[in-house]
């Protein structure tokens, strides 16, 4: 007797089922890429928050040092824009290939 393994959903499944078209393979790949960006960002933000909490827990940080954060503001303004572009280009490519 031959067993046929069909792809079926499982409880708490993160990814999609196996695809049968090139479009769905592209959607699955885009999902995996965005999920990778999400994991990296969550890890980075959690690390920065934990490091900040540990470092400045018992520190009286003066307000005079917080007025000149131009470099920091540039970093946290430009970084999300770059991340959005990294997500947008594959998304638009997939959208145009579907048409």
Secondary structure, 3 states (H helix, E strand, C coil): CCCCCCCCCCCCCCCCCCCCCHHHHHHHHHHHHHHHHHHHHHHHHHHHHHHHHHHCCCCCCCHHHCCCCHHHHHHHHHHHHHHHHHHHHHHHHHHHHHC
